[in-house]
Amino acid sequence: MASKLPAATREGIDERETARLEHRDDDNPPSSSPLLLCLEGEPPKLLAEGSPGGTASASVSHRLVKQGARMAACPADTLLGFNLTGSAHSSCEWISAGRRIPHSAEPGALYLSPPGLDFQASPGIDAQILAVSLPATLMSLAFGDLGVPASQAIELVAAQNRRLLDLAVALQRELALGLPNGLIYWTEISDTLASDVARYHASRAGALRTSALPNVSIRKINGLIDETMGQQIALEDLAQAAGYSRFHFLRTFTKTLGMTPSRYVMHRRARAAVSMAKNTRDSLTSIAYATGFADQSHLSRWCRKVYGVRLSEVRPN
């Protein structure tokens, strides 16, 4: 077990050095479920909706839509929509960014909407729509895991992706049954969904920006965070690993992954703590120290912010 460090030094990296430049969202609630509006007639019927909350957990909305719908833009979230009751013979139209795309909605058809994109779907038939919203923080962490700069998802219309569909349906089933597999299962599916979108359905244009950290620097930073999991880590250490000055590194990293180095470190440590809670019988206090938190209470606050649950809630009975 890592030795206990003074509480003031266990925030991951020195908060005093980054607070001036960091967007503080500790008290902001996570984004709500996507707003689904009916184009005409009665509003969509809500069949199920929910999320444990937190900045890195997916949200699910399952609705019955009659004669088409409009999805209000999510400013930061990436949205996956699945037509669960589609038909290969249906005549549908997808409207976004001034474009009109006719298509047929086969069962399980996937609609991937990048952040900020307002769209309409006119199936001409009643349909069950399963929507999964992936928050920006979750996507940033997924890109970080891949060792590439955060990029925007690519819009997909009536595509087929059985793996993403199965993951979305797994979340829907968990919601309907009252989360029988526990909240840790929800976070694991959320991570997998975000990872698949980041790996297979995102533009790599961001990786070509001259102002972005190169892939090798991101991977070195990940390695350093893992190696110093139970210790204090300074901003200078991360900057040196990336090959940058401290001042240049802070701004470049934030532009590259959409969050400050401090927040990135703490999110990765919270995830490591959740994994330890699931896979070991170590005390929660020991886990807190081993992953760089001041104490169990400090870790629990971060888990609640990131995943919407206390650490004790993710430990199997």
Buried (B, 14 or more C-beta within 10 A) or exposed (E): EBEEBEEEBBBBBBBEBBEEEBEEEEEEEBBBBBEBEBBEEEEBEEBBBBBBBBBBBBBBBBBBBBBBBBBEBBEBBBBBBBBBBBBEEBEBBBBBEEEEEEBBBBEBBBBBBBBEBEBBBBBEBEBBBBBBBBBBBBBBBBBBBBBBBBBBBEBBBBBEBEEBBEBBBBBBEBBBEEBEBBBBBBBBBBBBBBBBBBEEBBEEEBBEEEEBBBEEBBBBBBEBBEEBBBBBBBBBBBBBBBEBEBEEBBEBBBBBBBBBBBBBBBBBBBBBBBBBBBEEEBEBBBBBBBBBBBBBBBBBBBBBBBBBBBBEBBBEE
